[in-house]
Amino acid sequence: MKPTSAIFSLFLGVLLAPLAASAQGVSEREIIDRARATIGAEAALDGLVTLRLIGTLLPADPEAPTATLLIVARKPLSQRLEIKVDDIVETTILDGDHGCIIRSNLNADASQMRDLIGAEHMRVAYSTRQFFNFYRPDFKNGEKVTLQGTETYRDERCYKLLYEYPDGLQTVRYFSMADDRLVATITENGVETIGVGTQTVGGIKFPQEVEYYEGGRKLHTILLSEIQVNKPLSAGIFNIPAGDTQ
């Protein structure tokens, strides 16, 4: 199972300056703005402050267990991710510069906690920002976007945009030239995500399902059964528990 902190690397950032025009006569900013318009009005996208997602992770391998998923995020940099497989729950908590991962056995009433540091912290922070991005690059943290041309991808003519941070973290997004929507996202480790279907919550279109692929092989599908936007969150939901870490 791939790290689910990377599941929704589809969002965040605020445009702080005009983006360069491309050789095709269309700029990165124009492509991004048109893509954003396919999922919601600017007021709805920029007004998203809290997000709660409940879903089910269905592995492509029929022998692998199904998992339940809960993601709670708050702008600008707080996230709680809970993944439950049978009696095991893994909880990832991020609150700004601090975070932890807790692995609990519900039957044994036992848990282990360790700090979220290094590359893991970077990835969770990135995914948290992306929940509120909706395709805009994270200029504040040095992310840049470059139009790398057009190509046929998944049988559609697409604009190919490369998003890249100074530390080398990269994401590629393909946007349809026909109707401006996002076709696919590919992370730096080669995992591809594709949204299937739509459901509108709070004026924003979210996918009904998210499919994950690697090297053309399907890994799993996440079914999103409940989405809440800008609802009050439980007090302390992003608190880092006190205790020894490993």
C-alpha positions as a printed NumPy array, in Angstrom:
array([[  0.   ,   0.   ,   0.   ],
       [  1.42 ,   3.388,  -0.985],
       [  1.756,   6.136,   1.681],
       [ -1.665,   7.708,   1.931],
       [ -0.208,  11.041,   2.936],
       [  0.357,  11.463,  -0.809],
       [ -3.216,  10.528,  -1.762],
       [ -4.624,  13.862,  -2.649],
       [ -1.684,  15.709,  -4.034],
       [ -4.007,  17.799,  -6.183],
       [ -4.225,  21.239,  -4.444],
       [ -2.799,  24.585,  -2.814],
       [ -0.917,  27.839,  -3.268],
       [ -1.647,  31.47 ,  -4.084],
       [ -0.477,  33.082,  -7.315],
       [  1.793,  35.953,  -6.359],
       [  2.997,  36.973,  -9.82 ],
       [  2.128,  36.51 , -13.504],
       [  3.343,  33.277, -15.067],
       [  5.37 ,  33.205, -18.251],
       [  3.746,  32.793, -21.642],
       [  4.417,  29.523, -23.458],
       [  5.47 ,  28.743, -26.985],
       [  1.926,  27.54 , -27.671],
       [  0.574,  31.035, -27.049],
       [ -1.081,  30.112, -23.766],
       [  0.447,  30.693, -20.347],
       [  0.639,  28.367, -17.368],
       [ -1.588,  30.779, -15.495],
       [ -4.284,  30.64 , -18.174],
       [ -4.288,  26.838, -18.154],
       [ -4.52 ,  26.737, -14.36 ],
       [ -7.226,  29.396, -14.153],
       [ -9.355,  27.575, -16.733],
       [ -8.88 ,  24.27 , -14.91 ],
       [ -9.903,  25.866, -11.607],
       [-13.061,  27.18 , -13.245],
       [-14.111,  23.596, -14.051],
       [-14.318,  22.718, -10.339],
       [-15.705,  25.858,  -8.748],
       [-15.919,  29.627,  -8.549],
       [-12.872,  31.47 ,  -7.223],
       [-14.766,  32.51 ,  -4.082],
       [-15.537,  28.876,  -3.238],
       [-12.003,  27.626,  -3.943],
       [-10.209,  30.413,  -2.1  ],
       [-12.767,  30.288,   0.727],
       [-12.041,  26.663,   1.644],
       [-10.608,  26.61 ,   5.185],
       [-11.442,  23.161,   6.581],
       [-11.991,  19.859,   4.813],
       [-13.154,  16.462,   6.099],
       [-13.057,  13.366,   3.88 ],
       [-14.309,   9.865,   4.716],
       [-13.643,   7.022,   2.351],
       [-12.775,   3.409,   1.695],
       [ -9.519,   2.201,   0.175],
       [-10.07 ,  -0.78 ,  -2.133],
       [ -6.837,  -2.536,  -3.205],
       [ -6.651,  -3.839,  -6.758],
       [ -5.306,  -7.09 ,  -5.314],
       [ -8.387,  -9.036,  -4.151],
       [ -6.252, -10.738,  -1.476],
       [ -5.318,  -7.432,   0.171],
       [ -7.521,  -6.069,   2.98 ],
       [ -9.828,  -3.09 ,   2.563],
       [ -9.071,  -0.003,   4.645],
       [-11.209,   2.856,   5.933],
       [ -9.881,   6.375,   5.602],
       [-10.445,   9.664,   7.407],
       [ -8.714,  12.897,   6.422],
       [ -9.246,  16.19 ,   8.223],
       [ -7.351,  19.259,   7.026],
       [ -7.278,  22.915,   8.023],
       [ -5.646,  25.788,   6.188],
       [ -2.774,  26.507,   6.155],
       [ -0.875,  23.488,   7.514],
       [ -2.813,  21.09 ,   9.736],
       [ -3.866,  17.571,   8.834],
       [ -5.035,  14.396,  10.541],
       [ -5.015,  11.174,   8.525],
       [ -6.425,   7.937,   9.973],
       [ -6.176,   4.61 ,   8.155],
       [ -7.835,   1.547,   9.699],
       [ -7.157,  -1.999,   8.514],
       [ -8.872,  -4.633,  10.652],
       [ -7.759,  -3.814,  14.23 ],
       [ -4.763,  -1.678,  13.271],
       [ -5.094,   2.118,  13.036],
       [ -2.308,   4.355,  11.759],
       [ -2.79 ,   8.041,  12.534],
       [ -0.654,  10.778,  11.02 ],
       [ -0.954,  14.225,  12.613],
       [  0.574,  17.421,  11.27 ],
       [  0.293,  20.81 ,  12.949],
       [  2.633,  23.292,  11.329],
       [  6.264,  22.35 ,  11.907],
       [  5.409,  19.467,  14.218],
       [  3.88 ,  16.074,  13.579],
       [  3.776,  12.433,  14.563],
       [  2.688,   8.98 ,  13.41 ],
       [  0.805,   6.742,  15.834],
       [  0.24 ,   3.037,  15.197],
       [ -2.421,   1.484,  17.411],
       [ -3.701,  -2.055,  17.932],
       [ -7.316,  -1.746,  19.035],
       [ -7.51 ,  -5.307,  20.346],
       [ -4.338,  -5.059,  22.406],
       [ -5.04 ,  -1.5  ,  23.569],
       [ -1.447,  -0.657,  22.66 ],
       [  0.15 ,   2.037,  20.533],
       [  3.518,   3.317,  19.374],
       [  4.301,   6.9  ,  18.399],
       [  7.188,   8.441,  16.511],
       [  7.991,  11.923,  15.264],
       [  7.113,  12.968,  11.756],
       [ 10.405,  14.275,  10.393],
       [ 12.465,  14.667,   7.25 ],
       [ 11.017,  13.484,   3.963],
       [  7.843,  12.185,   5.649],
       [  7.11 ,  15.574,   7.192],
       [  7.78 ,  17.265,   3.849],
       [  5.387,  14.951,   2.012],
       [  2.555,  15.373,   4.527],
       [  3.04 ,  19.156,   4.551],
       [  2.941,  19.142,   0.759],
       [ -0.258,  17.102,   0.628],
       [ -1.863,  19.384,   3.222],
       [ -1.121,  22.504,   1.176],
       [ -2.444,  20.793,  -1.934],
       [ -5.879,  20.286,  -0.388],
       [ -6.328,  24.067,  -0.62 ],
       [ -4.395,  24.729,  -3.826],
       [ -6.639,  23.574,  -6.651],
       [ -3.744,  23.487,  -9.145],
       [ -2.064,  26.768,  -8.192],
       [  1.666,  26.47 ,  -7.458],
       [  2.947,  27.06 ,  -3.926],
       [  5.014,  30.159,  -4.702],
       [  5.434,  30.961,  -1.003],
       [  7.592,  27.859,  -0.583],
       [  9.399,  28.208,  -3.899],
       [  7.313,  25.937,  -6.128],
       [  7.413,  26.835,  -9.823],
       [  5.28 ,  25.601, -12.701],
       [  6.42 ,  25.157, -16.309],
       [  4.428,  24.244, -19.38 ],
       [  6.328,  21.39 , -21.017],
       [  4.245,  21.319, -24.17 ],
       [  1.308,  19.277, -25.358],
       [  0.931,  15.539, -25.794],
       [ -1.649,  12.816, -26.026],
       [ -2.192,  11.281, -22.618],
       [ -4.839,   8.684, -21.851],
       [ -6.253,   9.236, -25.335],
       [ -6.678,  12.988, -24.816],
       [ -4.702,  15.94 , -26.11 ],
       [ -3.333,  17.604, -22.989],
       [ -1.199,  20.429, -21.701],
       [  1.614,  18.997, -19.58 ],
       [  2.554,  21.139, -16.576],
       [  5.561,  20.407, -14.373],
       [  5.403,  21.665, -10.767],
       [  8.764,  21.712,  -8.999],
       [ 10.131,  22.792,  -5.611],
       [ 13.76 ,  23.923,  -5.087],
       [ 14.493,  20.687,  -3.196],
       [ 13.502,  18.657,  -6.259],
       [  9.976,  17.58 ,  -5.266],
       [  8.07 ,  17.332,  -8.562],
       [  4.515,  16.791,  -9.716],
       [  3.23 ,  16.54 , -13.293],
       [ -0.353,  17.404, -14.164],
       [ -2.106,  16.818, -17.483],
       [ -4.974,  19.16 , -18.376],
       [ -7.377,  18.482, -21.235],
       [ -7.065,  20.849, -24.173],
       [-10.705,  20.131, -25.053],
       [-12.461,  21.05 , -21.811],
       [ -9.705,  22.293, -19.414],
       [-10.271,  19.611, -16.735],
       [ -7.521,  17.724, -14.93 ],
       [ -6.868,  14.388, -16.643],
       [ -4.164,  12.934, -14.381],
       [ -1.542,  13.777, -11.773],
       [  1.8  ,  11.977, -11.47 ],
       [  3.964,  12.301,  -8.361],
       [  7.758,  12.229,  -8.309],
       [  7.731,   8.55 ,  -7.319],
       [  5.722,   7.649, -10.402],
       [  2.302,   7.17 ,  -8.782],
       [ -0.535,   8.399, -11.01 ],
       [ -3.909,   9.557,  -9.673],
       [ -7.078,   9.913, -11.714],
       [-10.351,  11.341, -10.433],
       [-13.524,   9.522, -11.473],
       [-16.99 ,  11.062, -11.357],
       [-17.941,  14.257,  -9.522],
       [-19.8  ,  15.314,  -6.399],
       [-20.352,  18.952,  -5.532],
       [-19.996,  20.088,  -1.925],
       [-19.912,  23.731,  -0.882],
       [-19.767,  24.827,  -4.515],
       [-16.65 ,  22.73 ,  -5.217],
       [-16.528,  19.626,  -7.422],
       [-14.714,  16.693,  -5.842],
       [-14.202,  13.252,  -7.406],
       [-16.4  ,  10.363,  -6.346],
       [-13.425,   8.046,  -6.648],
       [ -9.655,   8.407,  -6.984],
       [ -7.763,   5.673,  -8.828],
       [ -4.046,   5.049,  -8.248],
       [ -1.631,   3.525, -10.763],
       [  2.077,   2.793, -10.934],
       [  3.791,   1.737, -14.144],
       [  0.406,   1.202, -15.74 ],
       [ -0.651,  -1.199, -12.97 ],
       [ -3.631,  -0.275, -10.807],
       [ -2.767,  -0.097,  -7.099],
       [ -6.04 ,   0.811,  -5.43 ],
       [ -9.145,   2.988,  -5.56 ],
       [-10.407,   5.358,  -2.897],
       [-14.182,   5.763,  -2.721],
       [-15.147,   9.084,  -1.135],
       [-18.395,   8.507,   0.749],
       [-18.585,  11.78 ,   2.696],
       [-17.113,  15.243,   2.188],
       [-17.568,  18.229,   4.48 ],
       [-16.238,  21.706,   3.793],
       [-15.829,  24.599,   6.229],
       [-17.507,  22.757,   9.109],
       [-16.389,  23.199,  12.747],
       [-13.727,  20.672,  13.772],
       [-13.353,  18.852,  17.064],
       [-11.184,  20.718,  19.566],
       [ -7.662,  19.346,  19.744],
       [ -7.966,  17.211,  16.631],
       [ -4.482,  18.302,  15.486],
       [ -2.828,  18.148,  18.907],
       [  0.348,  16.087,  19.14 ],
       [ -0.091,  13.627,  22.041],
       [  2.348,  13.854,  24.901],
       [  4.56 ,  10.823,  25.359],
       [  7.73 ,   9.149,  24.249],
       [  8.428,   8.844,  20.539],
       [ 10.513,   6.264,  18.753]])
